[in-house]
Amino acid sequence: MKSILQLFLLLFFINSAIFANDFREVFKFSLKKDEQKKILVKYDDKNNKEFIFRWTLYINDGLVTLYKYDDCVAQNVLYLNHKNQSLRVKLRNSGQDYYNPPYFLLKFKEFDFKKNKAKFELYLYDDKMQIRLKFLKNKN
């Protein structure tokens, strides 16, 4: 019985090491309807790009989101407890890192009906440590 337990623990730790979290940073934020979140993505001294994100409608458990990055404008519908719960944004051209370009994953976590706010988590994947994010303040 003891050897089975030891084997189980060994397999558990090997599994944890293999499937470890590859995300460099995790950011949490919440937004009201049509409130924008602006993030400056820096990866060279010369290359700075702005990511602008907002949501416009929450209906039938779906959150309609809009974002703009690198002259690309997109609309997504994100759902809680569904496989369509997040969106992935590639942050720079692949170049030499064809298989591992840096990106972030924006995940819809919760909707607060009392405050009419959506809560998000942003996961940054950047194994070469090339990307720096700066959260910009909204101008009212």
Contact map, one row per residue, 1 for C-alpha under 8 A:
11111000000000000000000000000000000000000000000000000000000000000000000000000000000000000000000000000000000000000000000000000000000000000000
11111100000000000000000000000000000000000000000000000000000000000000000000000000000000000000000000000000000000000000000000000000000000000000
11111110000000000000000000000000000000000000000000000000000000000000000000000000000000000000000000000000000000000000000000000000000000000000
11111111000000000000000000000000000000000000000000000000000000000000000000000000000000000000000000000000000000000000000000000000000000000000
11111111100000000000000000000000000000000000000000000000000000000000000000000000000000000000000000000000000000000000000000000000000000000000
01111111110000000000000000000000000000000000000000000000000000000000000000000000000000000000000000000000000000000000000000000000000000000000
00111111111000000000000000000000000000000000000000000000000000000000000000000000000000000000000000000000000000000000000000000000000000000000
00011111111100000000000000000000000000000000000000000000000000000000000000000000000000000000000000000000000000000000000000000000000000000000
00001111111110000000000000000000000000000000000000000000000000000000000000000000000000000000000000000000000000000000000000000000000000000000
00000111111111000000000000000000000000000000000000000000000000000000000000000000000000000000000000000000000000000000000000000000000000000000
00000011111111100000000000000000000000000000000000000000000000000000000000000000000000000000000000000000000000000000000000000000000000000000
00000001111111110000000000000000000000000000000000000000000000000000000000000000000000000000000000000000000000000000000000000000000000000000
00000000111111111000000000000000000000000000000000000000000000000000000000000000000000000000000000000000000000000000000000000000000000000000
00000000011111111100000000000000000000000000000000000000000000000000000000000000000000000000000000000000000000000000000000000000000000000000
00000000001111111110000000000000000000000000000000000000000000000000000000000000000000000000000000000000000000000000000000000000000000000000
00000000000111111111000000000000000000000000000000000000000000000000000000000000000000000000000000000000000000000000000000000000000000000000
00000000000011111111000000000000000000000000000000000000000000000000000000000000000000000000000000000000000000000000000000000000000000000000
00000000000001111111000000000000000000000000000000000000000000000000000000000000000000000000000000000000000000000000000000000000000000000000
00000000000000111111100000000000000000000000000000000000000000000000000000000000000000000000000000000000000000000000000000000000000000000000
00000000000000011111110000000000000000000000000000000000000000000000000000000000000000000000000000000000000000000000000000000000000000000000
00000000000000000011111000000000000000000000000000000000000000000000000000000000000000000000000000000000000000000000000000000000000000000000
00000000000000000001111100000000000000000000000000000000000000000000000000000000000000000000000000000000000000000000000000001010000000000000
00000000000000000000111111000000000000000000000000000000000000000000000000000000000000000000000000000000000000000000000000111100000000000000
00000000000000000000011111000000000000000000000000000000000000000000000000000000000000000000000000000000000000000000000000111110000000000000
00000000000000000000001111100000000000000000000000000000000000000000000000000000000000000000000000000000000000000000000000111000000000000000
00000000000000000000001111110000000000000000000000000000000000000000000000000000000000000000000000000000000000000000000011110000000000000000
00000000000000000000000011111000000000000000000000000000000000000000000000000000000000000000000000000000000000000000000011100000000000000000
00000000000000000000000001111100000000000000000000000000000000000000000000000000000000000000000000000000000000000000001111000000000000000000
00000000000000000000000000111110000000000000000000000000000000000000000000000000000000000000000000000000000000000000001110000000000000000000
00000000000000000000000000011111000000000000000000000000000000000000000000000000000000000000000000000000000000000000111100000000000000000000
00000000000000000000000000001111111110000000000000000110000000000000000000000000000000000000000000000000000000000000111000000000000000000000
00000000000000000000000000000111111000000000000000000010000000000000000000000000000000000000000000000000000000000001110000000000000000000000
00000000000000000000000000000011111000000000000000000111100000000000000000000000000000000000000000000000000000000001100000000000000000000000
00000000000000000000000000000011111100000000000000000111000000000000000000000000000000000000000000000000000000000000000000000000000000000000
00000000000000000000000000000011111110000000000000000110000000000000000000000000000000000000000000000000000000000000000000000000000000000000
00000000000000000000000000000010011111000000000000011100000000000000000000000000000000000000000000000000000000000000000000000000000000000100
00000000000000000000000000000010001111100000000000011100000000000000000000000000000000000000000000000000000000000000000000000000000000110100
00000000000000000000000000000000000111110000000001111000000000000000000000000000000000000000000000000000000000000000000000000000000000111100
00000000000000000000000000000000000011111000000001110000000000000000000000000000000000000000000000000000000000000000000000000000000011110000
00000000000000000000000000000000000001111100000111100000000000000000000000000000000000000000000000000000000000000000000000000000000011110000
00000000000000000000000000000000000000111110000111100000000000000000000000000000000000000010000000000000000000000000000000000000001111000000
00000000000000000000000000000000000000011111101110000000000000000000000000000000000000000000000000000000000000000000000000000000001111000000
00000000000000000000000000000000000000001111101100000000000000000000000000000000000000000000000000000000000000000000000000000000011100000000
00000000000000000000000000000000000000000111111100000000000000000000000000000000000000000000000000000000000000000000000000000000010000000000
00000000000000000000000000000000000000000111111100000000000000000000000000000000000000000000000000000000000000000000000000000000000000000000
00000000000000000000000000000000000000000001111100000000000000000000000000000000000000000000000000000000000000000000000000000000000000000000
00000000000000000000000000000000000000000111111110000000000000000000000000000000000000000000000000000000000000000000000000000000000000000000
00000000000000000000000000000000000000011111111111000000000000000000000000000000000000000000000000000000000000000000000000000000000000000000
00000000000000000000000000000000000000011100001111100000000000000000110000000000000000000000000000000000000000000000000000000000000000000000
00000000000000000000000000000000000001111000000111110000000000000001110000000000000000000000000000000000000000000000000000000000000000000000
00000000000000000000000000000000000001111000000011111000000000000011110000000000000000000000000000000000000000000000000000000000000000000000
00000000000000000000000000000000000111100000000001111100000000000011100000000000000000000000000000000000000000000000000000000000000000000000
00000000000000000000000000000000000111000000000000111110000000001111000000000000000000000000000000000000000000000000000000000000000000000000
00000000000000000000000000000010111110000000000000011111000000001110000000000000000000000000000000000000000000000000000000000000000000000000
00000000000000000000000000000011111000000000000000001111100000111100000000000000000000000000000000000000000000000000000000000000000000000000
00000000000000000000000000000000110000000000000000000111110000111100000000000000000000000000000000000000000000000000000000000000000000000000
00000000000000000000000000000000100000000000000000000011111001111000000000000000000000000000000000000000000000000000000000000000000000000000
00000000000000000000000000000000000000000000000000000001111111110000000000000000000000000000000000000000000000000000000000000000000000000000
00000000000000000000000000000000000000000000000000000000111111100000000000000000000000000000000000000000000000000000000000000000000000000000
00000000000000000000000000000000000000000000000000000000011111000000000000000000000000000000000000000000000000000000000000000000000000000000
00000000000000000000000000000000000000000000000000000000011111100000000000000011000000000000000000000000000000000000000000000000000000000000
00000000000000000000000000000000000000000000000000000000111111110000000000001111000000000000000000000000000000000000000000000000000000000000
00000000000000000000000000000000000000000000000000000011111011111000000000001110000000000000000000000000000000000000000000000000000000000000
00000000000000000000000000000000000000000000000000000011110001111100000000111100000000000000000000000000000000000000000000000000000000000000
00000000000000000000000000000000000000000000000000001111100000111110000000111100000000000000000000000000000000000000000000000000000000000000
00000000000000000000000000000000000000000000000000001111000000011111000011110000000000000000000000000000000000000000000000000000000000000000
00000000000000000000000000000000000000000000000000111100000000001111100011100000000000000000000000000000000000000000000000000000000000000000
00000000000000000000000000000000000000000000000001111000000000000111111111000000000000000000000000000000000000000000000000000000000000000000
00000000000000000000000000000000000000000000000011110000000000000011111110000000000000000000000000000000000000000000000000000000000000000000
00000000000000000000000000000000000000000000000011100000000000000001111100000000000000000000000000000000000000000000000000000000000000000000
00000000000000000000000000000000000000000000000000000000000000000001111110000000000000000000000000000000000000000000000000000000000000000000
00000000000000000000000000000000000000000000000000000000000000000001111111000000000000000000000000000000000000000000000000000000000000000000
00000000000000000000000000000000000000000000000000000000000000000111101111100000000000000000000000000000000000000000000000000000000000000000
00000000000000000000000000000000000000000000000000000000000000000111000111110000000000000000000000000000000000000000000000000000000000000000
00000000000000000000000000000000000000000000000000000000000000011110000011111000000000000000000000000000000000000000000000000000000000000000
00000000000000000000000000000000000000000000000000000000000000011100000001111100000000100000000000000000000000000000000000000000000000000000
00000000000000000000000000000000000000000000000000000000000001111000000000111110000100000000000000000000000000000000000000000000000000000000
00000000000000000000000000000000000000000000000000000000000001111000000000011111000111100000000000000000000100000000000000000000000000000000
00000000000000000000000000000000000000000000000000000000000011100000000000001111111110000000000000000000000100000000000000000000000000000000
00000000000000000000000000000000000000000000000000000000000011000000000000000111110110000000000000000000000111000000000000000000000000000000
00000000000000000000000000000000000000000000000000000000000000000000000000000011111010000000000000000000000000000000000000000000000000000000
00000000000000000000000000000000000000000000000000000000000000000000000000000011111110000000000000000000000000000000000000000000000000000000
00000000000000000000000000000000000000000000000000000000000000000000000000000010111111000000000000000000000000000000000000000000000000000000
00000000000000000000000000000000000000000000000000000000000000000000000000001111011111100000000000000000000000000000000000000000000000000000
00000000000000000000000000000000000000000000000000000000000000000000000000000111111111100000000000000000001110000000000000000000000000000000
00000000000000000000000000000000000000000000000000000000000000000000000000000100001111110000000000000000111100000000000000000000000000000000
00000000000000000000000000000000000000000000000000000000000000000000000000010100000111111000000000000000111000000000000000000000000000000000
00000000000000000000000000000000000000000000000000000000000000000000000000000000000001111100000000000011110000000000000000000000000000000000
00000000000000000000000000000000000000000000000000000000000000000000000000000000000000111110000000000011100000000000000000000000000000000000
00000000000000000000000000000000000000000000000000000000000000000000000000000000000000011111100000001111000000000000000000000000000000000000
00000000000000000000000000000000000000001000000000000000000000000000000000000000000000001111100000001111000000000000000000000000000000000000
00000000000000000000000000000000000000000000000000000000000000000000000000000000000000000111110000001110000000000000000000000000000000000000
00000000000000000000000000000000000000000000000000000000000000000000000000000000000000000111111000001000000000000000000000000000000000000000
00000000000000000000000000000000000000000000000000000000000000000000000000000000000000000001111111111000000000000000000000000000000000000000
00000000000000000000000000000000000000000000000000000000000000000000000000000000000000000000111111000000000000000000000000000000000000000000
00000000000000000000000000000000000000000000000000000000000000000000000000000000000000000000011111000000000000000000000000000000000000000000
00000000000000000000000000000000000000000000000000000000000000000000000000000000000000000000011111111000000000000000000000000000000000000000
00000000000000000000000000000000000000000000000000000000000000000000000000000000000000000000011111111000000000000000000000000000000000000000
00000000000000000000000000000000000000000000000000000000000000000000000000000000000000000000010011111000000000000000000000000000000000000000
00000000000000000000000000000000000000000000000000000000000000000000000000000000000000000000010011111100000000000000000000000010000000000000
00000000000000000000000000000000000000000000000000000000000000000000000000000000000000000111110011111110000000000000000000000100000000000000
00000000000000000000000000000000000000000000000000000000000000000000000000000000000000000111000000011111000000000000000000011110001000000000
00000000000000000000000000000000000000000000000000000000000000000000000000000000000000011111000000001111100000000000000000011100000000000000
00000000000000000000000000000000000000000000000000000000000000000000000000000000000000011110000000000111110000000000000001111000000000000000
00000000000000000000000000000000000000000000000000000000000000000000000000000000000001111000000000000011111000000000000001111000000000000000
00000000000000000000000000000000000000000000000000000000000000000000000000000000000001110000000000000001111100000000000111100000000000000000
00000000000000000000000000000000000000000000000000000000000000000000000000000000000011100000000000000000111110000000000111000000000000000000
00000000000000000000000000000000000000000000000000000000000000000000000000000111000011000000000000000000011111000000011110000000000000000000
00000000000000000000000000000000000000000000000000000000000000000000000000000001000010000000000000000000001111100000011110000000000000000000
00000000000000000000000000000000000000000000000000000000000000000000000000000001000000000000000000000000000111110000011100000000000000000000
00000000000000000000000000000000000000000000000000000000000000000000000000000000000000000000000000000000000011111001111000000000000000000000
00000000000000000000000000000000000000000000000000000000000000000000000000000000000000000000000000000000000001111111111000000000000000000000
00000000000000000000000000000000000000000000000000000000000000000000000000000000000000000000000000000000000000111111100000000000000000000000
00000000000000000000000000000000000000000000000000000000000000000000000000000000000000000000000000000000000000011111000000000000000000000000
00000000000000000000000000000000000000000000000000000000000000000000000000000000000000000000000000000000000000011111100000000000000000000000
00000000000000000000000000000001100000000000000000000000000000000000000000000000000000000000000000000000000000111111110000000000000000000000
00000000000000000000000000000111100000000000000000000000000000000000000000000000000000000000000000000000000000111011111000000000000000000000
00000000000000000000000000000111000000000000000000000000000000000000000000000000000000000000000000000000000111110001111100000000000000000000
00000000000000000000000000011110000000000000000000000000000000000000000000000000000000000000000000000000000111110000111110000000000000000000
00000000000000000000000000011100000000000000000000000000000000000000000000000000000000000000000000000000011111000000011111000000000000000000
00000000000000000000000001111000000000000000000000000000000000000000000000000000000000000000000000000000011110000000001111100000000000000000
00000000000000000000000001110000000000000000000000000000000000000000000000000000000000000000000000000001111000000000000111110000000000000000
00000000000000000000001111100000000000000000000000000000000000000000000000000000000000000000000000000001110000000000000011111000000000000000
00000000000000000000001111000000000000000000000000000000000000000000000000000000000000000000000000000111100000000000000001111100000000000000
00000000000000000000011110000000000000000000000000000000000000000000000000000000000000000000000000000111100000000000000000111110000000000000
00000000000000000000001100000000000000000000000000000000000000000000000000000000000000000000000000001110000000000000000000011111111000000000
00000000000000000000010100000000000000000000000000000000000000000000000000000000000000000000000000010100000000000000000000001111100000000000
00000000000000000000000000000000000000000000000000000000000000000000000000000000000000000000000000000000000000000000000000000111110000000000
00000000000000000000000000000000000000000000000000000000000000000000000000000000000000000000000000000000000000000000000000000111111000000000
00000000000000000000000000000000000000000011000000000000000000000000000000000000000000000000000000000000000000000000000000000101111100000000
00000000000000000000000000000000000000001110000000000000000000000000000000000000000000000000000000000100000000000000000000000100111110000000
00000000000000000000000000000000000000001110000000000000000000000000000000000000000000000000000000000000000000000000000000000000011111000000
00000000000000000000000000000000000000111100000000000000000000000000000000000000000000000000000000000000000000000000000000000000001111100000
00000000000000000000000000000000000000111100000000000000000000000000000000000000000000000000000000000000000000000000000000000000000111110000
00000000000000000000000000000000000011110000000000000000000000000000000000000000000000000000000000000000000000000000000000000000000011111000
00000000000000000000000000000000000011110000000000000000000000000000000000000000000000000000000000000000000000000000000000000000000001111100
00000000000000000000000000000000000001000000000000000000000000000000000000000000000000000000000000000000000000000000000000000000000000111110
00000000000000000000000000000000000111000000000000000000000000000000000000000000000000000000000000000000000000000000000000000000000000011111
00000000000000000000000000000000000000000000000000000000000000000000000000000000000000000000000000000000000000000000000000000000000000001111
00000000000000000000000000000000000000000000000000000000000000000000000000000000000000000000000000000000000000000000000000000000000000000111
